[in-house]
Amino acid sequence: MDRTCKTGAPERRRARRRERGVVLILALFVIAILLVIVPQFRFSARIERELAFNEVENLQMEALARAAIMRAKAALLVDLEDDRSQEDALGGEDGPGSGGAAGGGGAASAGGGATGAAGAPPQGPAGPHVDSLDEVWANGEFTLQIGEEAGFRTKVVITDEDSKLNLLLLFAEDEPYRREWRQRFERLLDIMRDGEPDDLSLSEANELLDRIGKWMEGDRRDDQIDKAPLASGDWQRVLGRSMHAPLSLAELCLAGGIRPSLLHGFAVGEDEQRKWIPGLAQVLTVWSNVEYVEVKPADSSITRPDNANDARARQEAPGVNNGRINVNTAPVWVLKSLYSDDELPYSAWDRYVEFRTERLGEIKREREELADATDRDKSERREEEEADEPIYPLKNIDDLRRIEGFSAASSSIPPEKWNKLASFLTVESNVFTITVMIGSHALPRRYYVARSVVWRRAKGGEPSCIPIVPFERVAMSSVDMTAFVEEMEEWSDSYSSGD
């Protein structure tokens, strides 16, 4: 018995030692698992926290963007009402926009004016509104300080859709008219990037327009995307084929051959040499011709415009441009596309745009000097503007005649050609794209870009902004962010210092 007890004790001690080794191994195994799992949990928790933070920041930026768009709409309406009140104060005579689209734009009238040679009646007591690059919405003075207390910077850029060629003119019912505009679109695409990267040749422009035309006619190869007609029904050409008008320029990318850099434009160069190369979005639109209204004279004794010179000579309806281009805001490439260089020298448009740029700088300085001017000083300034000298903004199409190269004495633009040119132009705008850029102060800095397209319509004396594109977020690469990024850097430094 004693021997058995003596021999059993060592065996139990050896068994316990073996058990302690297993526990140690299990403990090390558990620790190893925790070393793997815990960091993953921490990483996942951090990612979830950052995603939640980003989502909150996106919601904040979206709310700021919607608020900025509402403020921009209000600014557009205030701009219209201010000019109307100024016109009423002047008694409806020689005020901004007198003549404008109705007189100056009348194709059969050799001159503009409130009635025009065709005898068309004036468009109400105040005349049409004039829009130019000197407006608050266009000259960079429209600023918003919303969101700065929360660490956000907001910038609003409003562009004029009536300063671009309407793509729908490629599919007008009248075949000669359609051919004319096809040539203008080819010229526009050919010259808009002359001497710049990714310049389009005339043959490339022609091929691109062919693809766009086929796509809009429904020739979409094996494309599985449904061919949705306009909400109002099928849009028919004179040949009876269904047309599928794009609701935005972005749809044209489905036609093939249109890269994002061609659609939106792109930046080249660094620092002071940095510049924006224009894309189709800067020269083309599908939104400007939102409504066509045929104006009929109330007095049957008033003769209609003589269509012998131009089959599309027509009067203008108030608040509707019928596809006309605002000469006060249009880029030089759009203006040059209206006629070839041998028909109307490009140098004439270059001189006009140079004068426009110089006048914008002078107007800014004069506005600062006349901020405290008396009513008498302002009245004298209006009298000075009535002299037969070049002015900007143009108050009617006839004011373009004051620019060298467009005067009545110019051999390159006889009365018949001037009448036709005037039928393509206006001094009023109705459709605008509001682009909102928002940046965050906190690093890493984040940006948010959204836009809205609105139709500013004055009907029944109650102006309103009707949304065409209510709200959509757009890619940062589709807009020129250069100036805004520089502003963000300057503002961020002052924000951090507490100034």
C-alpha positions, 0 to 999 in steps of 0.5 A: 500500500505504501509503495502504491501511494509513493508511486502515485504521487509523482504521477499526479504531479507530472499530470498537473505539470502537463495540464499547466502547459496546455493552459499556457498554450491556450492562453497564448492562443487567445492572446494572439487572436485578440491581438488580431481581432481587437485592431480590426474592431478598432479599425472598423469602428474608426471607419464607421465613425469617419463614414458617419462624419462624412455623411453628416458633412455631406448633409450639411454641404447639401443643405448649404448648397440648396440654401445658396441656390435659393439665395441665387434665385432671389438675386436673379429676381431682384436684378430683374425688379431693380432694372424695372424700377429704374426704368419706371423712374425714368418714365420708360424712356431710354432705360435699360433694355429699351428696344432690346429683343423686340426692336434690335432683334427684329430681323426686318428692321435696319435699326432697333428702337422700341418700335423698329422699322417693322412697326412692331409695338413696344413690349410694355411700358418698361421694355425688356430687361438687359442682362450683361456681364456687369450684373451682380450675378455675373461679375463675381460680386455675388457672395454668400457668407453662409456656413462659415461659422460651421467651418464651410466656405460657399461660392456661387457662380451663375452662368447664362444659358442664353449666351450659348448655341442651342443644340436643338437648332440642328433639328429645325423643321426648315431644311435650309435653316437647318443647314445654316445652323449646322455650319455654325455649329461646325465653326463653333467646335472648330474655333473654340479651342484654336491653338489649345490642347485637344483642338477639334478640326473641322472634320472632327467637328463634322463627325461629332455632329453626325454622331449626335444627330444619329443618336437624337434620331434614334439610331443608337446601334445596340444601345439598350437604353430606352428611347424616351421622348419628351414628356409632351410627346414625340418631337417630329421632324419635317420628314416624320422621323421621331426625335429624342431631344436630350434633356441635358448635354451629359446625355450626348456622351451616349452618342460616343466620341465625347469624353468628359474633358470634351464635354466639361472642359479641363484645366492646363498649366500651373499657378499663374499659367493655369487656365481653363480649356472650354468644353461643349458645356461652355458653348452649347445648351439644350435649355435656352429655347424653353418656349416659343411664343408667336407675337401677333400685333394688336393693331392689324394695320401694323405690317408684319416683318418682311420675310423676303430677306429672312424666312425666320424674321419674327418679333420677340415675345417678352421673356422668351428668346426663341433661341437667340443669343445674348450678345452681352454675355456670349463668349467670343467663340459663339459670336464668331460662329454666326458667320464665317471669317470671309462673311463677317471678319472675326476681328470685328468680334475680337474688337467687341470683346476687347472693348467689353472687357475694358469697359467692365474694368472701367465700370467697376472703377466708376461704380466705386467712385460714384458710390457716394455720387449725387443724383445730379452726377448720375443724371449727367452720366446717363446723358454722357452714355447717350452719345454716339459712342461705343457702350457696354452693356448694349441696351439694344441690338442697334448699340452693336452698330457703334462698335468698329466693324459693325457700323452702317459704314462698314463694307463687311456688314450691309443692311441685309446682313445686319438684319439677319445678324440682328435676328440671331441676337438679343440683350436679355437672358432668361435661363441660368445655371446656378453652380454652388461650390462648398469647401470645408475648413477642416483637413483633409479638406473636402469639396461639394459641387451642385447645380440648378438650372432655372428659367427666370420668367416674368409673366403677369407682372410676377417674376419667378424662377421655374426650375428646369433642373431643380438640384443635382450634385456634379463632379468637381472635374466638371467645373473650374475650381481654380479660383475657389481653391485659392480663395479657400486657402486664403480664407482657411488661414484667416479662419484659423487665426480667428480674424 
